[in-house]
Amino acid sequence: MNIILFSHPVFTSSQSMPRFTKMLEQAYVARGHQVQVWSPQPKFYTLASSTRLLKWAGYIDQYILFPLWVRNQLKTQPDNSLYVLTDQALGPWVWLVKKKPHVVHVHDLLALRSSLGHFPQIDISWSGRIYQRFIRRGFRQARHFISVSNRTRDDLHSYGKVSPVISEVVYNGQNFPFAPMLPEEARQCMDHVGLPVPLEGMLLHISGNLWYKNVPGIVRMYAHYAQTTTNPLPLWLVGPCMNKQLQAALDEVPSQGKVLFFYKLDNQVLQAAYSLSRAFLFPSHAEGFGWPIIEAQACGCPVITTGDTPMSEVAGPAARYLPRLLSQGDAQIWARDASTVLIELLNLDPTTRAEIVAQGITWVERFNADVAIEGYLSVYRQVVECEHI
């Protein structure tokens, strides 16, 4: 196939989506396909550098100059080319290829749902609401979609209001070979980067600085746990940044507790951290998929997450589940109850814990990168066949 991948520009804040595009490009080329990556270039963005007009200059590059360039490029492509928008947030470009074979990868609809008022925890500005509607108006013109989870596909149909011809689910595949590390090897890895881990291990959470990750809830859960013992395990938070809500939660941690913050750990260090952790805490309000869940399980770390899709869809039968925190008024009750689940997990006998670990490792084998790539290509072939009937 001749595959054209539409990608986010490298000058925006999105880093995960360009990496996803690069992964697709390399995998498809390795399988013998012709691949091009089309992305806006920073022309006005460069001119407006260090000015208050930078964001608007980026919009000119993305939504005025880039479409003009694409329309010229389309004239040179074979008729059987497939146009792949690697993220539904690229919806404003769908109109350029809506009459050609195309497919849209859908990762999550959380920003759209936030703009529709589905999450009282966050207040979206008027411009943010308009922008999300602009994106939806774009991807609604598409006919073919691949979603990362059944929950994301349901959200696409319910809130995206699409009318798909093809709408399939292909689970994400791990982009790093996470697997259990021997304790000695893992400790050497952590010692090498100056992050020694206590012999008893630690509790772990990994996320970005995003409201729906429920990091204050995790800290309050930890505070209740730490109150029950004179020597609690430390809590490692990898990624989150301090804010007022998180500071308020930290103020509730008793003196014997310890919460540590870490940033920019590479995959090998993360693998060691997962392998040494006694439990991975991931009780999100919402997710599109939940990458860290399968990374933790792949490394033999038991997971506590939210008993709602897609978290339960991704974590499977080996995880321990908490109810979703519905309002901040219930935060203390939720944290107290969540801490009992954590304590029960930490107190499991070695045999039962080993069974949970083995079950998790077996479960995540379904999230294989090669399986995901073949799943994408299978849908691509369906699209091309459908469009040329």
N, C-alpha and C positions, 0 to 999 in steps of 0.2 A: 504493500500500500504506500501511497504518497500521503504522509500524515503531516499536517500543519498544526503545530501547537501554539495557541494563543496564551501568552504568559503575562503576569503582572510585570510592570517595569521595575528594574532593579533599583530605581531611585525612590521607591515608596518604602514605607515601613515594613511591608510584608516580606519576610525572609523565608518562611516555610513554604509558600506557594512557588517561588522560583526554584527552591530545592526539589519540590515535587515535580515540577516541569523538567528539571535536569535529569531526575531519576527516570522519568518516562522516556525522554530523548535517548538516554544511554541504553535503556532496555530494548527499545524498539529498533535502534540501529543494530544492536547485537543480534537481533532476530532477522536482520536483512531488510528492514523497511527503510524507505526514504523519508527522512524527517527534517522539517524546518521548524525553527522557533521564531515566532513573530511577537515583538514586544515594542511598546513605545520607547523612543529615544529621548533623552533629556535635552531638548533644544531650548525652549523657553525656560525650562526649569534651571538650566545652567546659567542663563542670562539673569535670572531673578535670584540667584544664590545670595544668601544672607540678607534678604529683604522680606518684608511682610507679605509680599505677593507670591512667595514660593509655592504655596499650596495651589493657588489659582493658575500659576504658570504650569504646574504639573498637570492640571486639568486640561489646559490647552493642548499640551503634548499628547494626552491620552484620548481626548474626545473630539479634537478637531484635526490635528496634524496626522495622527496615527490612522484614523479612518480614511483620509485622503490617500495615504501611502498604501493601505491595504487594498483599496479599490483598484489601484494601478497594478498591484502584485497579482490580484485575482485573475487578471487577463492573461497571465503567463502560466497558470497552473493547469495540469491535465484535468479533464472532466471528471475522472474518477477519484480526485483528491478528497480526503476526509479532513474536515476542519474541527479541531478539538479545543474547546475552551476549558482550560485546566482548573477553573474555579467559577462557581456561579456568580461571584462578585464581578466577573468580567461580562456580565449580562448586557451592558450597554453596547457591546460590539456584536451581539448576536445578529442584529439586522443586516450586517454585512454579508453573512453567510447563510441566512435562514432559508434561502432557496437552493442551497447546495447541501451535500451530505455533511452532517455536523453532529456533534455530541457535546454535552455539557457535563463536566464533573461537578458534583454537588457535595460539599464537605460539611457544612452546617448552615442552618437558617437562624442562628441565635441573634444575629444583628437585626435581621428582618423582624423576628418575633419581638425583640426589644423595642423596635420602632413602632410596633403595633400595640405596645403597652402590656405585653404578657408577663413581664417580670417587674414587679413593683420595687425590686431592689436597686434598679438603675433608672435614671432619668435621662432620656434621649433628647438632645436639643432639636429645635425645629429644623435646622439644616440637616441634622443626621436623619431625621424622619423622611425628609424630602429625598435625600440621597439614597436611602434604602428603597424607596418606592421607584426611584429612577432605575436602580439595579433590577428590581423585580419586573418592571415594565419591559426591560430588555430581555431577561431570560425567559419570560413568558412566551416570547416569540419562537423559542426553540421547540423541537419535536422529540428530541432524544436525550436521555439523561442517564448518568451513572451516579448512584448515591453510595456513601461509605457505610451506611447502616440502614436498617429498616425504619428506625425512628427518623432519620434524616429524609428518607423517601416519603414517609408519611407527612412530615412537615412541608416538604416540597409540594405535595399535592394539596394539603390543607391550606397552607399560608402562602405558598408561592402561586397558587391558583393556575397551575400549568395544565395543558391538555396534551399529554404525551402520547406519542405513538409507541415509543420504547422507553421504559423506565425500569432499570435493573439495579440491583444491589450487588456491589463487589466490595468485600471487606478490605480494608487497608492491609498491606503486608509490611512486616518489619523491614526497615531500611538499614538495620544493623543487626549482626548475628548475636543478639542477647541470649545468654545461657548462664547457668550457675557457674560461678567461679569457686574453686576450692578456698576455704577460709584463709589459708596461709598466703595464697596468691593474691586474694582480694585485699588482705591487710598490707601486703607489700606495695600493692598499687596505691592504696590510700596514703600510706606512709611516704611514698615517693613524691606525692604532690602536697605533702604537709597537712594531711587531713586524717590524723589517727582516729580510729574507731574504738570505743571501749570494748573490752572483752565480752561484755554482755550484749553488744550490738546497740542499735538505736531504732527509733521510729522515723519514717521517711515520708516526705511529701514533695512532689515535683510538679511545678506548673509555672505559667507566666503570671503577670500581674493583672489578672482578669477577675472581675467581680464574681462570675459564676463558679469559680474554683472553690469558693466557700472557705478561704484560708482562715478568717477569724473563727469560724465554726470549728475548724481543726484544732486551733490553739485552745479554744474553750474545752473541747473534748480532752485535750492533753492536760489542761489544768485540773479537771475533775479526776483524771487518772492519777496525776502526780500527787494529789491530796491523799491518795489511798496507800502510799508507800513512802518510806524514808529515803529510798534510793531509786527513783524512777529512771527509766531509760531517757536519754536526751531525744528531743525532737529536732530533726534536720529539715529545714525548709529550703528547697533548692529552687530559686527563681523568683519568688514573690518579693515585692518591695514594700517598704514601710508606708503605711497611711494611717489616718486617724482611727479607722475601724480596727485595723490590726493592732495598733498600739493599745487600744482599749482592751482588747482580748489578752494581750501580753501582760497587762497590769493585773490580770486575774491569776496568773501562774504563780503557785506558791514558791517559796524560796528554794526548796529542794529541787524544783524543776529546772530544766535548762533547754532553751530554744535557740538554735543556731541557724544563721542564714548563710547560704552559699550561692554563688553565681558562676555561670559559664563553665560548667564541668563538661568535659568531653565524654564521648560515649563509653570509652573504656573505664573511666572513673565512675560514671553512672552505673555501669555493669557491676563494678566492685561494690558500690554503695547499695544497690538492690540486693546483692548476694549476701551482704552482712546485716541487712535490716531485718528486724523481727516482724515488722508489719509495715505495709504501705497504705497510707491514709489518703483516700481520694473521694470524699463525699460531696461531689459537685452538685450545684443546683441544676445544672444542665450541661450537656456536651454534644458535639457533633459525632464524635467517635470515642476518644479516650485513650490515646496512644500509651500513656504511662502505665495503664492497667496491664496491658499485655507484656510490656517490657518487664514489669515487676514479676509477673507470674513466670515469664520465661526464665528469669534468674532465680526462681525458687522462693520468691518472697510472697507470703500470703497477703491478700488484698482486702481492705475494708472500703466499700464504696456505697453509692446510693442505689437503692432498690428500684430504680426507674430506668427506662430505656433512654439512651443506648448503653448506659453503664452496665446494666444487668445483661444486656445482649452481648456485650464484649467480654465481660468478666466470667460469665458462665457459672457452673455449679460449684466451683471451688472457692468462690469469694464469700465474704461475710457482708451482709447488706444492712444499711440503715435507711430509715424513712427520710424523704427529702425535707429539709428545713423550709417550712412554708412562710414563716414570718419571724422577724427579729424578736417579737414579743415572746416567742417560744424558744429562743436561743439557749437559755440556761437549761431548760428541761430536756431539750434535744441533746445538748452536750453531755448532760449527766447520763442519759440513757445510752448515748453513743459510747461513753467511756466504759460502760459495763460490757459492751460487745468487745471492745478492745482488750479489756482485762481478761475476759473469757478466752480470747484468742491467745493471749500471751501465756495463759496458764494451761494450755493444752498439754497433754502428755506427749512425749516424743513420738510415739507411734502414730497418734492421730494427726499430729502436725506433719509428719512425713507423708502421710496419705494425702493431706490437703496440698502439700507442695507438689507431689507427683501428679495429682489430678490437674493442677494448674498448668504444669509444664506440658502435659498431654493436650490440654484444651487449646493452648495458644499455637499448636502446630497448624491449626487451620488458617492462621494469619501469616501466611507465607508470601514473600515478595513475588516469587515466580508464579504462584497461583493467582495472585492479584493481577499481575501483568497479563497472564493468559486470559483472565476474566475480562479485562479491559478490551483486549484484542478480539475476543469472541463477540462482545457487544459491537465493537467497531465494524466487524464483518457483517453483522446483522443490519447495521445502519446502512452500509454501502449497498448491500443486497436490496434492502427495502427501498432505498432512494432510486435504484436503477431498474425496478420492476416496470 
